Amino acid sequence: MDLKFICKNCGEVVSEKEMLKNDFVCKKCGKREGYLSEPVFFKN
């Protein structure tokens, strides 16, 4: 299972790895609003 996080600003869903790589800045909206702290689980 993958940990996913949702951007508080635009709702873009990213992986934990991607979130850390982009230094918590959303690639889609370019804002650093933070991500929802509750991870969403997706079954692969």
PyMOL Python script that loads the backbone (N, CA, C, O; Angstrom):
from pymol import cmd

cmd.read_pdbstr("""\
ATOM      1  N   MET A   1       0.837  -1.197   0.000  1.00  0.00           N
ATOM      2  CA  MET A   1       0.000   0.000   0.000  1.00  0.00           C
ATOM      3  C   MET A   1       0.873   1.248   0.000  1.00  0.00           C
ATOM      4  O   MET A   1       1.945   1.289   0.603  1.00  0.00           O
ATOM      5  N   ASP A   2       0.384   2.242  -0.685  1.00  0.00           N
ATOM      6  CA  ASP A   2       1.106   3.499  -0.838  1.00  0.00           C
ATOM      7  C   ASP A   2       0.502   4.575   0.044  1.00  0.00           C
ATOM      8  O   ASP A   2      -0.720   4.676   0.159  1.00  0.00           O
ATOM      9  N   LEU A   3       1.347   5.375   0.664  1.00  0.00           N
ATOM     10  CA  LEU A   3       0.857   6.533   1.403  1.00  0.00           C
ATOM     11  C   LEU A   3       0.654   7.678   0.424  1.00  0.00           C
ATOM     12  O   LEU A   3       1.540   7.996  -0.370  1.00  0.00           O
ATOM     13  N   LYS A   4      -0.515   8.290   0.486  1.00  0.00           N
ATOM     14  CA  LYS A   4      -0.795   9.424  -0.396  1.00  0.00           C
ATOM     15  C   LYS A   4      -1.202  10.616   0.456  1.00  0.00           C
ATOM     16  O   LYS A   4      -1.809  10.459   1.516  1.00  0.00           O
ATOM     17  N   PHE A   5      -0.863  11.802  -0.017  1.00  0.00           N
ATOM     18  CA  PHE A   5      -1.216  13.024   0.694  1.00  0.00           C
ATOM     19  C   PHE A   5      -1.939  13.973  -0.253  1.00  0.00           C
ATOM     20  O   PHE A   5      -1.659  14.002  -1.451  1.00  0.00           O
ATOM     21  N   ILE A   6      -2.871  14.748   0.294  1.00  0.00           N
ATOM     22  CA  ILE A   6      -3.704  15.629  -0.518  1.00  0.00           C
ATOM     23  C   ILE A   6      -3.357  17.085  -0.219  1.00  0.00           C
ATOM     24  O   ILE A   6      -3.333  17.498   0.940  1.00  0.00           O
ATOM     25  N   CYS A   7      -3.088  17.860  -1.271  1.00  0.00           N
ATOM     26  CA  CYS A   7      -2.788  19.287  -1.123  1.00  0.00           C
ATOM     27  C   CYS A   7      -4.018  20.005  -0.568  1.00  0.00           C
ATOM     28  O   CYS A   7      -5.127  19.821  -1.069  1.00  0.00           O
ATOM     29  N   LYS A   8      -3.818  20.821   0.466  1.00  0.00           N
ATOM     30  CA  LYS A   8      -4.938  21.539   1.084  1.00  0.00           C
ATOM     31  C   LYS A   8      -5.490  22.614   0.156  1.00  0.00           C
ATOM     32  O   LYS A   8      -6.648  23.008   0.290  1.00  0.00           O
ATOM     33  N   ASN A   9      -4.678  23.091  -0.780  1.00  0.00           N
ATOM     34  CA  ASN A   9      -5.108  24.167  -1.667  1.00  0.00           C
ATOM     35  C   ASN A   9      -5.905  23.668  -2.863  1.00  0.00           C
ATOM     36  O   ASN A   9      -7.020  24.133  -3.102  1.00  0.00           O
ATOM     37  N   CYS A  10      -5.341  22.717  -3.622  1.00  0.00           N
ATOM     38  CA  CYS A  10      -5.997  22.316  -4.876  1.00  0.00           C
ATOM     39  C   CYS A  10      -6.499  20.879  -4.888  1.00  0.00           C
ATOM     40  O   CYS A  10      -7.205  20.480  -5.814  1.00  0.00           O
ATOM     41  N   GLY A  11      -6.144  20.094  -3.868  1.00  0.00           N
ATOM     42  CA  GLY A  11      -6.637  18.720  -3.806  1.00  0.00           C
ATOM     43  C   GLY A  11      -5.814  17.707  -4.587  1.00  0.00           C
ATOM     44  O   GLY A  11      -6.209  16.548  -4.716  1.00  0.00           O
ATOM     45  N   GLU A  12      -4.665  18.142  -5.112  1.00  0.00           N
ATOM     46  CA  GLU A  12      -3.779  17.232  -5.843  1.00  0.00           C
ATOM     47  C   GLU A  12      -3.271  16.142  -4.904  1.00  0.00           C
ATOM     48  O   GLU A  12      -2.849  16.423  -3.782  1.00  0.00           O
ATOM     49  N   VAL A  13      -3.315  14.907  -5.368  1.00  0.00           N
ATOM     50  CA  VAL A  13      -2.863  13.770  -4.557  1.00  0.00           C
ATOM     51  C   VAL A  13      -1.444  13.390  -4.974  1.00  0.00           C
ATOM     52  O   VAL A  13      -1.186  13.133  -6.149  1.00  0.00           O
ATOM     53  N   VAL A  14      -0.533  13.356  -4.012  1.00  0.00           N
ATOM     54  CA  VAL A  14       0.855  12.995  -4.305  1.00  0.00           C
ATOM     55  C   VAL A  14       1.328  11.919  -3.337  1.00  0.00           C
ATOM     56  O   VAL A  14       0.751  11.716  -2.268  1.00  0.00           O
ATOM     57  N   SER A  15       2.399  11.235  -3.744  1.00  0.00           N
ATOM     58  CA  SER A  15       2.992  10.237  -2.860  1.00  0.00           C
ATOM     59  C   SER A  15       3.878  10.943  -1.836  1.00  0.00           C
ATOM     60  O   SER A  15       4.267  12.096  -2.019  1.00  0.00           O
ATOM     61  N   GLU A  16       4.183  10.236  -0.770  1.00  0.00           N
ATOM     62  CA  GLU A  16       5.038  10.802   0.273  1.00  0.00           C
ATOM     63  C   GLU A  16       6.399  11.184  -0.294  1.00  0.00           C
ATOM     64  O   GLU A  16       6.953  12.232   0.039  1.00  0.00           O
ATOM     65  N   LYS A  17       6.932  10.315  -1.160  1.00  0.00           N
ATOM     66  CA  LYS A  17       8.236  10.543  -1.784  1.00  0.00           C
ATOM     67  C   LYS A  17       8.232  11.833  -2.613  1.00  0.00           C
ATOM     68  O   LYS A  17       9.152  12.647  -2.531  1.00  0.00           O
ATOM     69  N   GLU A  18       7.177  11.996  -3.409  1.00  0.00           N
ATOM     70  CA  GLU A  18       7.050  13.176  -4.256  1.00  0.00           C
ATOM     71  C   GLU A  18       6.899  14.447  -3.422  1.00  0.00           C
ATOM     72  O   GLU A  18       7.477  15.485  -3.746  1.00  0.00           O
ATOM     73  N   MET A  19       6.122  14.357  -2.352  1.00  0.00           N
ATOM     74  CA  MET A  19       5.904  15.490  -1.463  1.00  0.00           C
ATOM     75  C   MET A  19       7.226  15.962  -0.856  1.00  0.00           C
ATOM     76  O   MET A  19       7.502  17.161  -0.811  1.00  0.00           O
ATOM     77  N   LEU A  20       8.038  15.012  -0.390  1.00  0.00           N
ATOM     78  CA  LEU A  20       9.324  15.351   0.209  1.00  0.00           C
ATOM     79  C   LEU A  20      10.303  15.880  -0.834  1.00  0.00           C
ATOM     80  O   LEU A  20      11.078  16.797  -0.561  1.00  0.00           O
ATOM     81  N   LYS A  21      10.260  15.291  -2.040  1.00  0.00           N
ATOM     82  CA  LYS A  21      11.153  15.702  -3.119  1.00  0.00           C
ATOM     83  C   LYS A  21      10.901  17.155  -3.521  1.00  0.00           C
ATOM     84  O   LYS A  21      11.838  17.900  -3.810  1.00  0.00           O
ATOM     85  N   ASN A  22       9.628  17.549  -3.536  1.00  0.00           N
ATOM     86  CA  ASN A  22       9.257  18.913  -3.924  1.00  0.00           C
ATOM     87  C   ASN A  22       9.251  19.866  -2.739  1.00  0.00           C
ATOM     88  O   ASN A  22       8.749  20.985  -2.843  1.00  0.00           O
ATOM     89  N   ASP A  23       9.809  19.424  -1.603  1.00  0.00           N
ATOM     90  CA  ASP A  23       9.916  20.239  -0.399  1.00  0.00           C
ATOM     91  C   ASP A  23       8.563  20.782   0.054  1.00  0.00           C
ATOM     92  O   ASP A  23       8.452  21.940   0.456  1.00  0.00           O
ATOM     93  N   PHE A  24       7.549  19.944  -0.015  1.00  0.00           N
ATOM     94  CA  PHE A  24       6.190  20.261   0.440  1.00  0.00           C
ATOM     95  C   PHE A  24       5.492  21.344  -0.386  1.00  0.00           C
ATOM     96  O   PHE A  24       4.458  21.866   0.029  1.00  0.00           O
ATOM     97  N   VAL A  25       6.051  21.684  -1.549  1.00  0.00           N
ATOM     98  CA  VAL A  25       5.393  22.627  -2.451  1.00  0.00           C
ATOM     99  C   VAL A  25       4.642  21.816  -3.501  1.00  0.00           C
ATOM    100  O   VAL A  25       5.210  20.921  -4.127  1.00  0.00           O
ATOM    101  N   CYS A  26       3.364  22.132  -3.691  1.00  0.00           N
ATOM    102  CA  CYS A  26       2.554  21.391  -4.658  1.00  0.00           C
ATOM    103  C   CYS A  26       3.001  21.713  -6.075  1.00  0.00           C
ATOM    104  O   CYS A  26       3.136  22.879  -6.445  1.00  0.00           O
ATOM    105  N   LYS A  27       3.230  20.663  -6.865  1.00  0.00           N
ATOM    106  CA  LYS A  27       3.675  20.834  -8.248  1.00  0.00           C
ATOM    107  C   LYS A  27       2.565  21.408  -9.124  1.00  0.00           C
ATOM    108  O   LYS A  27       2.831  22.138 -10.079  1.00  0.00           O
ATOM    109  N   LYS A  28       1.315  21.070  -8.790  1.00  0.00           N
ATOM    110  CA  LYS A  28       0.183  21.491  -9.615  1.00  0.00           C
ATOM    111  C   LYS A  28      -0.149  22.970  -9.422  1.00  0.00           C
ATOM    112  O   LYS A  28      -0.273  23.710 -10.398  1.00  0.00           O
ATOM    113  N   CYS A  29      -0.295  23.407  -8.161  1.00  0.00           N
ATOM    114  CA  CYS A  29      -0.711  24.795  -7.921  1.00  0.00           C
ATOM    115  C   CYS A  29       0.439  25.688  -7.473  1.00  0.00           C
ATOM    116  O   CYS A  29       0.281  26.907  -7.404  1.00  0.00           O
ATOM    117  N   GLY A  30       1.596  25.097  -7.167  1.00  0.00           N
ATOM    118  CA  GLY A  30       2.769  25.883  -6.804  1.00  0.00           C
ATOM    119  C   GLY A  30       2.715  26.515  -5.425  1.00  0.00           C
ATOM    120  O   GLY A  30       3.562  27.344  -5.092  1.00  0.00           O
ATOM    121  N   LYS A  31       1.739  26.140  -4.622  1.00  0.00           N
ATOM    122  CA  LYS A  31       1.621  26.732  -3.292  1.00  0.00           C
ATOM    123  C   LYS A  31       2.123  25.784  -2.223  1.00  0.00           C
ATOM    124  O   LYS A  31       2.179  24.568  -2.404  1.00  0.00           O
ATOM    125  N   ARG A  32       2.483  26.383  -1.108  1.00  0.00           N
ATOM    126  CA  ARG A  32       2.963  25.589   0.012  1.00  0.00           C
ATOM    127  C   ARG A  32       1.931  25.651   1.139  1.00  0.00           C
ATOM    128  O   ARG A  32       2.237  26.049   2.263  1.00  0.00           O
ATOM    129  N   GLU A  33       0.711  25.252   0.814  1.00  0.00           N
ATOM    130  CA  GLU A  33      -0.385  25.291   1.785  1.00  0.00           C
ATOM    131  C   GLU A  33      -0.272  24.159   2.780  1.00  0.00           C
ATOM    132  O   GLU A  33      -0.916  24.179   3.829  1.00  0.00           O
ATOM    133  N   GLY A  34       0.536  23.180   2.459  1.00  0.00           N
ATOM    134  CA  GLY A  34       0.632  22.001   3.305  1.00  0.00           C
ATOM    135  C   GLY A  34      -0.280  20.914   2.776  1.00  0.00           C
ATOM    136  O   GLY A  34      -1.123  21.151   1.912  1.00  0.00           O
ATOM    137  N   TYR A  35      -0.098  19.736   3.303  1.00  0.00           N
ATOM    138  CA  TYR A  35      -0.885  18.588   2.864  1.00  0.00           C
ATOM    139  C   TYR A  35      -1.744  18.100   4.013  1.00  0.00           C
ATOM    140  O   TYR A  35      -1.400  18.282   5.181  1.00  0.00           O
ATOM    141  N   LEU A  36      -2.850  17.487   3.678  1.00  0.00           N
ATOM    142  CA  LEU A  36      -3.696  16.898   4.710  1.00  0.00           C
ATOM    143  C   LEU A  36      -2.878  15.852   5.449  1.00  0.00           C
ATOM    144  O   LEU A  36      -2.252  14.985   4.838  1.00  0.00           O
ATOM    145  N   SER A  37      -2.893  15.946   6.762  1.00  0.00           N
ATOM    146  CA  SER A  37      -2.021  15.082   7.557  1.00  0.00           C
ATOM    147  C   SER A  37      -2.497  13.641   7.578  1.00  0.00           C
ATOM    148  O   SER A  37      -1.717  12.733   7.867  1.00  0.00           O
ATOM    149  N   GLU A  38      -3.768  13.422   7.276  1.00  0.00           N
ATOM    150  CA  GLU A  38      -4.256  12.046   7.262  1.00  0.00           C
ATOM    151  C   GLU A  38      -3.958  11.405   5.932  1.00  0.00           C
ATOM    152  O   GLU A  38      -4.511  11.803   4.907  1.00  0.00           O
ATOM    153  N   PRO A  39      -3.085  10.413   5.939  1.00  0.00           N
ATOM    154  CA  PRO A  39      -2.766   9.746   4.682  1.00  0.00           C
ATOM    155  C   PRO A  39      -3.951   8.954   4.152  1.00  0.00           C
ATOM    156  O   PRO A  39      -4.742   8.405   4.919  1.00  0.00           O
ATOM    157  N   VAL A  40      -4.059   8.905   2.858  1.00  0.00           N
ATOM    158  CA  VAL A  40      -5.115   8.141   2.198  1.00  0.00           C
ATOM    159  C   VAL A  40      -4.479   6.878   1.645  1.00  0.00           C
ATOM    160  O   VAL A  40      -3.437   6.941   0.992  1.00  0.00           O
ATOM    161  N   PHE A  41      -5.086   5.751   1.897  1.00  0.00           N
ATOM    162  CA  PHE A  41      -4.520   4.492   1.427  1.00  0.00           C
ATOM    163  C   PHE A  41      -5.181   4.053   0.129  1.00  0.00           C
ATOM    164  O   PHE A  41      -6.406   4.003   0.025  1.00  0.00           O
ATOM    165  N   PHE A  42      -4.359   3.738  -0.848  1.00  0.00           N
ATOM    166  CA  PHE A  42      -4.846   3.207  -2.113  1.00  0.00           C
ATOM    167  C   PHE A  42      -4.288   1.808  -2.276  1.00  0.00           C
ATOM    168  O   PHE A  42      -3.091   1.594  -2.084  1.00  0.00           O
ATOM    169  N   LYS A  43      -5.119   0.871  -2.620  1.00  0.00           N
ATOM    170  CA  LYS A  43      -4.624  -0.477  -2.880  1.00  0.00           C
ATOM    171  C   LYS A  43      -4.088  -0.535  -4.295  1.00  0.00           C
ATOM    172  O   LYS A  43      -4.744  -0.100  -5.242  1.00  0.00           O
ATOM    173  N   ASN A  44      -2.886  -1.077  -4.427  1.00  0.00           N
ATOM    174  CA  ASN A  44      -2.260  -1.144  -5.751  1.00  0.00           C
ATOM    175  C   ASN A  44      -2.868  -2.242  -6.587  1.00  0.00           C
ATOM    176  O   ASN A  44      -2.462  -2.442  -7.732  1.00  0.00           O
TER     177      ASN A  44
END
""", "prot")
cmd.dss("prot")
cmd.show_as("cartoon", "prot")
cmd.util.cbc("prot")
cmd.orient("prot")
